[in-house]
């Protein structure tokens, strides 16, 4: 009986040791640790396309074709805003209220904001804003000019993307891009024009 008990104890000890060894293998036999989850790299936020810049607004890009404008915001509904065979000045049917496009020789040359547009430029200004705040924000990046048809305080505050272009000379470089805040006689911005050299035109396409 004593020998049986001893044998049983040895067997139980052997089984326990085996189980322990199975649960805790030697260090060189340990399974590899699961990979540590890596945080996803931060990505830059996409540029806000719902502001007007000298390059365009939303899907509208200065220099794009009439066909691309039609695809982005719908075709011109009629010819009531056709200034001439070479120039169209109209509101695309699917564009935000108060947004007009100028298309010359089949290319987008200017975007204009008027009432009731609530779109802002990339500086945060739009129709109805105080020109004094605009001039303070841009500083010497822009230049002020008298209005062609209205008396002071009406005028034009023009900002070109390239400061070198901020002269009193008429800009003709087709690569130039800028923004004009047109101030009315009541002293508030009534129109905002963005695009190429034709932002300087004071009678639509002329």
C-alpha positions as CSV (number, residue, x, y, z in Angstrom):
1,X,0.0,0.0,0.0
2,X,2.8,2.4,0.9
3,X,4.5,1.7,-2.5
4,X,1.3,2.3,-4.4
5,X,0.8,5.7,-2.6
6,X,4.3,6.6,-3.4
7,X,4.0,5.6,-7.1
8,X,0.7,7.6,-7.3
9,X,2.3,10.7,-5.8
10,X,5.2,10.5,-8.3
11,X,2.7,10.1,-11.2
12,X,0.7,13.1,-10.0
13,X,3.8,15.2,-9.6
14,X,5.0,14.2,-13.1
15,X,1.7,15.2,-14.6
16,X,1.6,18.5,-12.8
17,X,5.2,19.3,-13.9
18,X,4.3,18.4,-17.5
19,X,1.2,20.6,-17.4
20,X,3.2,23.5,-16.0
21,X,5.9,23.1,-18.6
22,X,3.2,23.1,-21.4
23,X,1.7,26.3,-20.0
24,X,5.0,28.0,-19.5
25,X,7.5,26.9,-22.1
26,X,11.2,27.9,-21.7
27,X,12.0,31.5,-22.8
28,X,13.6,30.4,-26.1
29,X,10.3,28.5,-26.9
30,X,7.9,31.3,-25.9
31,X,5.4,32.2,-28.8
32,X,6.1,35.6,-30.3
33,X,4.2,38.5,-28.7
34,X,1.4,39.9,-30.8
35,X,2.4,43.0,-32.7
36,X,1.6,46.3,-31.0
37,X,-1.0,48.2,-32.9
38,X,0.5,51.3,-34.4
39,X,-1.5,54.5,-34.4
40,X,-2.5,55.6,-37.9
41,X,-0.4,58.5,-39.1
42,X,-2.2,61.8,-39.0
43,X,-3.1,63.2,-42.4
44,X,-3.5,66.8,-43.3
45,X,-7.0,68.1,-43.5
46,X,-8.2,68.6,-47.1
47,X,-8.2,72.2,-48.2
48,X,-11.5,74.0,-47.8
49,X,-13.0,74.2,-51.2
50,X,-16.0,76.1,-50.1
51,X,-14.2,79.4,-50.0
52,X,-13.4,81.7,-53.0
53,X,-9.8,82.0,-53.9
54,X,-7.9,83.6,-56.8
55,X,-7.8,80.1,-58.3
56,X,-11.5,79.3,-58.1
57,X,-14.3,78.0,-55.9
58,X,-15.3,74.4,-55.3
59,X,-15.1,72.5,-58.5
60,X,-14.6,75.7,-60.5
61,X,-11.0,76.4,-61.5
62,X,-10.0,79.4,-63.4
63,X,-9.0,78.3,-66.9
64,X,-11.3,75.3,-67.0
65,X,-13.5,74.7,-70.1
66,X,-17.2,75.4,-70.6
67,X,-17.7,71.6,-70.7
68,X,-16.1,71.2,-67.3
69,X,-18.2,74.0,-65.8
70,X,-21.4,72.3,-67.2
71,X,-20.4,68.9,-65.6
72,X,-19.6,70.5,-62.3
73,X,-22.7,72.8,-61.8
74,X,-25.0,72.2,-64.7
75,X,-25.3,73.8,-68.2
76,X,-26.3,77.4,-68.7
77,X,-30.2,77.3,-68.8
78,X,-30.6,79.9,-71.6
79,X,-28.7,82.6,-73.5
80,X,-30.1,85.6,-71.5
81,X,-26.6,86.2,-70.0
82,X,-24.7,85.8,-73.3
83,X,-22.9,89.1,-73.6
84,X,-21.4,88.1,-77.0
85,X,-20.4,85.1,-79.0
86,X,-17.1,85.1,-77.1
87,X,-18.4,85.9,-73.6
88,X,-20.9,84.4,-71.2
89,X,-21.7,85.8,-67.8
90,X,-24.2,83.8,-65.9
91,X,-25.2,81.8,-62.8
92,X,-24.7,78.1,-63.2
93,X,-28.0,76.4,-62.1
94,X,-26.4,74.1,-59.5
95,X,-23.9,76.7,-58.1
96,X,-24.6,78.6,-54.8
97,X,-26.8,81.6,-54.9
98,X,-25.1,84.8,-55.9
99,X,-22.2,83.1,-57.8
100,X,-21.6,84.1,-61.4
101,X,-19.1,82.8,-63.8
102,X,-17.5,84.7,-66.7
103,X,-16.6,82.4,-69.6
104,X,-14.6,83.9,-72.5
105,X,-13.7,82.0,-75.6
106,X,-14.8,78.8,-73.9
107,X,-12.7,79.2,-70.7
108,X,-13.5,80.3,-67.2
109,X,-11.8,83.6,-66.6
110,X,-13.6,85.1,-63.6
111,X,-15.9,84.2,-60.7
112,X,-18.1,86.9,-59.1
113,X,-20.0,87.0,-55.9
114,X,-23.0,89.2,-55.4
115,X,-26.1,89.4,-53.2
116,X,-27.3,87.0,-51.7
117,X,-24.1,85.1,-51.7
118,X,-22.8,84.1,-48.3
119,X,-19.5,82.6,-49.7
120,X,-16.4,84.1,-48.2
121,X,-12.9,84.4,-49.6
122,X,-10.0,82.5,-48.0
123,X,-9.4,85.6,-45.9
124,X,-13.0,85.4,-44.5
125,X,-14.5,88.3,-46.4
126,X,-17.5,88.6,-48.7
127,X,-20.4,90.7,-49.9
128,X,-21.6,93.2,-47.4
129,X,-18.3,93.4,-45.4
130,X,-16.5,96.5,-44.3
131,X,-13.7,97.5,-46.7
132,X,-11.7,99.0,-43.8
133,X,-11.4,95.5,-42.2
134,X,-10.4,94.0,-45.5
135,X,-7.7,96.6,-46.1
136,X,-6.4,96.1,-42.6
137,X,-6.3,92.3,-43.1
138,X,-4.3,92.4,-46.3
139,X,-2.1,95.3,-45.5
140,X,0.4,96.2,-48.2
141,X,-0.6,93.1,-50.2
142,X,-3.4,95.0,-51.9
143,X,-4.0,98.3,-53.5
144,X,-7.0,100.7,-53.5
145,X,-8.4,102.3,-56.6
146,X,-11.3,104.7,-57.3
147,X,-14.5,103.3,-58.6
148,X,-15.2,103.8,-62.3
149,X,-18.8,105.1,-61.9
150,X,-19.5,105.8,-58.2
151,X,-18.0,108.4,-55.9
152,X,-16.2,107.7,-52.7
153,X,-16.3,105.7,-50.5
154,X,-16.8,103.4,-53.5
155,X,-13.8,101.8,-55.0
156,X,-11.8,98.6,-55.7
157,X,-9.4,96.8,-53.4
158,X,-7.3,94.5,-55.5
159,X,-5.0,91.7,-54.3
160,X,-2.8,89.7,-56.6
161,X,-1.4,86.4,-55.6
162,X,2.1,87.7,-56.5
163,X,2.9,90.9,-54.6
164,X,5.1,92.0,-57.5
165,X,2.0,92.5,-59.5
166,X,0.6,95.0,-57.0
167,X,1.3,98.1,-59.1
168,X,-1.0,100.8,-60.6
169,X,-0.4,99.3,-64.0
170,X,-3.0,97.2,-65.8
171,X,-2.1,93.6,-65.3
172,X,-2.0,91.6,-68.6
173,X,-0.1,88.5,-67.6
174,X,-2.5,85.6,-68.3
175,X,-1.0,83.6,-65.4
176,X,-1.8,86.3,-62.9
177,X,-4.4,85.4,-60.3
178,X,-6.1,87.8,-57.9
179,X,-9.2,89.0,-56.0
180,X,-11.0,92.3,-56.3
181,X,-13.4,93.6,-53.5
182,X,-15.7,96.1,-55.2
183,X,-17.1,98.6,-52.8
184,X,-20.3,100.5,-53.5
185,X,-21.3,104.0,-52.7
186,X,-22.8,103.0,-49.3
187,X,-19.3,101.9,-48.2
188,X,-19.8,98.1,-48.2
189,X,-18.5,95.4,-50.5
190,X,-21.1,94.8,-53.2
191,X,-19.2,92.4,-55.5
192,X,-16.2,90.2,-55.2
193,X,-14.3,89.1,-58.3
194,X,-11.7,86.3,-58.4
195,X,-9.6,84.9,-61.2
196,X,-7.2,86.1,-63.9
197,X,-6.5,89.6,-65.3
198,X,-10.2,90.0,-66.3
199,X,-11.0,90.7,-62.6
200,X,-10.0,94.3,-63.6
201,X,-12.9,94.6,-66.1
202,X,-15.5,97.1,-64.9
203,X,-18.4,96.3,-67.3
204,X,-18.7,92.5,-67.2
205,X,-16.8,91.2,-70.1
206,X,-15.6,94.6,-71.2
